[in-house]
């Protein structure tokens, strides 16, 4: 179809669309704009006619201006069409539909079908040539905007289509707007926003372009750089923006990173959006230099304004957003509009203190203009860009009389593109062919004047490359990003006469260290853990629970055909050192997911919370681990309310019916200090306690100790008994200290006594190395013997682990008990009295051996902790547990403060009675077993330590 026929058909489409009865010059003018939009800009301006002069009012029926303007520019090749068209004028009016198309008038019912059919014909006729795949993705050059966008702006088809549609509506005067044409380009970095603005400027060659980097306008006083500095200042002059548009009223102005400009600078641009004009403080005209300009107002109504931004990342980085944009673009763009135009959250300091943010009024108003959505470039688009770069290289070499072979091979584009991993962006692709160029240049330098005239590039067959090419392109990029991998290859150059052969082989995926591997980038660390559940000792029950979570994440289940709401996270709680962080990393390793870790105190910064989850969505699917989440506190109880609310917002942003790609694991030693809103249903609702290591798990650590050089046989049962209640971190420290002890003592082996010493150091503290009097050692020996023997008699179910008179920390000695088999705090009256007896036994035994005679012997301060424990236990039994019949079944914690004061004296009396009863009973037991106590004390004086088995043999 020639351009005349296309113009006439398009004129009919416009006339039918506007329900006109005749095709007039308005319709044909709009048709020309659609088919050759450059005609009304660059070409007309070059013909000597002001571009702005070609308006619908001046293009009257038969107007000589239209014909002269187009005839003056032969490059448009429309002059002949216009001449032929002018002959069809009849009486100053354009011919009717019948005369032009030789068709019968259309009925109303046929109108829609006619519009569709005509549009299809015109669209097909004007469709750009297909991309030449054999040239590595390069396309033949075209002058139309459609061709430019289709062949150069890859992977952003929707943004390109919306741009052309909006430009066409403005050309046809159908957009209902009178001011400047405004576009908001939203999307991630390196996605093509700047390229689109440059292509638009190339298309509208008659429109000068001004690009402003708004990120440099960080100060509230920098607005004068845009709109001028008033007369009287030393540097008074017109503004860069207003001055440029004053000279070029049909300019294209690009505001890059508009969201990064200071809020005052943004507000300064508000008149542009509202009224289509700006005032220049300096002004224009002959009187401007004296402070009396002829005009200050600058009209922007004929400009094209392009605002770019990387904001709204929370929307376009969400899993599934690309599919939403493909299925229902209106809904996806509405989400972008809401996110960009929403009042911004405040920038933060510690504990969520507000600070100034960007001007929300400006952003809200700007978001109402057409939004062109950009998405992260997919692998197909990246490969096409690589193909273009290789085609450019081939053209350059051919211009130097160098024949090329293999540069258009698809596998070469794959290798060179994936070699830029793990995070590939379009800007890096500018140098994608550099390795090939460097080897060619090196060969030229080595060969002197004998330059290769033929270049052959090949990729050796590789199963890895075949597997990657057969995979889902999106998954290939995600794998590189999440695992921090790149494609390594070996490039070998071989010269044979005038032929240089470059071969790429030995392909392999290799993990590379990124910035986050060297420190806390943005306050958190991203890694890909390697050790799974098998590397963790014990915690079988916990690992079974985590395996269930793993299966749920990997294979989301459904019940009765309905999707099952997946958990968004979990809370791991338990004592310090029990392995919460290791278990979380093991889950990430089993799931092969990135592990992004942060601590609770770091989340007191709102910006870090947003950045954290932005990174997590970028790496999705991923795991976010928050250690010490209790640092945020509880809202309403001196907690970081603003930070907790932001964290809840981020967690609630994940889908309920399908995994949103980010799983949150929080850890704490104090579950009672975690805000309940974080652990309610639908959030971190999987709560798992991480207990101390059981005997089986500790046995694995003991077996590991056997790997250290030692000679004598060890009694593993003793080590297991004494290590009860220790965490994995504690036992790891025992191993490390034993290994270091070999170096410190310069010995070639360790003994069981060395291991026991390290266990006691961790549990009870370092030895106190000071000489003590024999009497003091003997006093401590009888004190600890009294504890141990009375415990064995009154509490046979509680295993004594060891007794020692080695001083540690604030203790001159101690008796330790088995924590694994204790009954906890569930006592009856007799058991409580027996526990008190054991606590008093040390002082009573010591007092019997050293009675008060003059100023020597008697009681000392060594029983302070025993008395504290005995008194507290008696008080709890009486005032909380209801174990005293005289005081009654009453708990002081359940009554008012006035009631507690009234009963305080009575409770103290009953506590005295309990302690007196326990003292009497303990004295009787000690008298009955005094010979055994002496035997134990003498053993301690000789050996310093006595284990539980030896004690039991003494009592047998």
JORA-V387223 format. One record per helix or strand. SS is the DSSP state (hx for helix, st for strand). FROM is the first residue (numbers start at 1). LEN is the number of residues. If there is no record, write none. Layout:
BEGIN
ss	from	len
SS	FROM	LEN
SS	FROM	LEN
END
This chain:
BEGIN
ss	from	len
hx	3	15
hx	25	11
hx	37	4
hx	42	5
hx	51	3
hx	64	8
hx	74	3
hx	79	8
st	90	1
st	93	1
hx	97	5
hx	108	18
hx	133	3
hx	145	8
hx	157	15
st	181	6
hx	193	11
st	209	5
hx	214	3
hx	224	4
st	229	1
st	237	1
hx	240	8
st	252	5
hx	258	3
hx	263	6
hx	270	6
st	277	8
hx	288	3
st	295	5
st	304	6
hx	313	4
hx	321	7
hx	329	13
st	347	2
hx	350	3
st	354	2
hx	360	7
st	370	4
hx	379	21
st	403	3
hx	410	9
hx	426	6
hx	434	14
st	454	6
hx	463	8
hx	473	11
st	485	12
st	499	13
hx	515	3
hx	521	3
st	525	3
hx	533	3
hx	540	15
st	558	2
st	562	2
st	569	5
hx	580	12
st	594	6
hx	600	5
hx	606	13
st	622	6
hx	629	4
hx	641	12
st	662	7
hx	671	3
hx	676	4
st	686	4
hx	695	11
st	710	1
hx	716	7
hx	728	17
st	750	1
hx	752	13
st	767	1
hx	774	21
st	800	5
st	808	1
st	811	1
st	814	4
hx	829	21
st	853	1
st	856	1
hx	861	19
hx	892	3
hx	897	32
hx	930	14
st	945	3
hx	948	8
END
